């Protein structure tokens, strides 16, 4: 039976994970937007059209690579609990505690 304190701790942990993900998302959007604007402006100065400047691979690579990392982060926050179950962490902690007790 879970105590109120334990439920509160679990809820705070979930909120903290969500908060870290949303901060990651905001930083991703802001930083990549600034990088894109700077790269597009430089490309336009070098004589490229807006279309060429905007869809240049060098301009998009940061979005793609960092986007993969953001996707992995999102999966760890939203996808893993759906696949492994909400009590996965709980079960692992109990398993490790039992192993430690048996090792002593």
Secondary structure as the mmCIF struct_conf table of DSSP 4:
data_model
#
loop_
_struct_conf.conf_type_id
_struct_conf.id
_struct_conf.beg_label_comp_id
_struct_conf.beg_label_asym_id
_struct_conf.beg_label_seq_id
_struct_conf.end_label_comp_id
_struct_conf.end_label_asym_id
_struct_conf.end_label_seq_id
HELX_RH_AL_P HELX_RH_AL_P1 UNK A 4 UNK A 45
TURN_TY1_P TURN_TY1_P1 UNK A 46 UNK A 47
HELX_RH_AL_P HELX_RH_AL_P2 UNK A 50 UNK A 54
TURN_TY1_P TURN_TY1_P2 UNK A 55 UNK A 55
HELX_RH_AL_P HELX_RH_AL_P3 UNK A 57 UNK A 74
HELX_RH_PI_P HELX_RH_PI_P1 UNK A 75 UNK A 79
HELX_RH_AL_P HELX_RH_AL_P4 UNK A 80 UNK A 84
TURN_TY1_P TURN_TY1_P3 UNK A 86 UNK A 87
HELX_RH_AL_P HELX_RH_AL_P5 UNK A 88 UNK A 103
#
